[in-house]
Amino acid sequence: MSRIFEDPDGIPWRVEVTLPGASNALVIFHHPGGRTARLDRYNWYNAETPEARSVTARLDPKTVLESITDAQLALLFRRSMPITAPGTPLGHPAVEPAV
């Protein structure tokens, strides 16, 4: 299951929740350019539910995705990190120009 998040620039990212743990899950933002675009991003969602205190429990990815508000999703996106390494060892393409 996935959902669409539109960033401030109007780019529609497909959002997926995976790797659920007892109190957190990985939120992946898939760029519309596809997996080969090397622009996918991720962040960790930390649950604040009673179930999160149980070390034997696992969050349900579908429930997590449905429970994240648009404001929470925007915050997760703003603080997200690239999944792939930079294309050049001399700098990060999002921050520094290639040499």
Helices and strands as residue ranges (DSSP letters): E 3-6, E 12-18, E 24-30, G 35-37, E 41-46, G 50-53, H 61-67, H 70-78, E 81-82
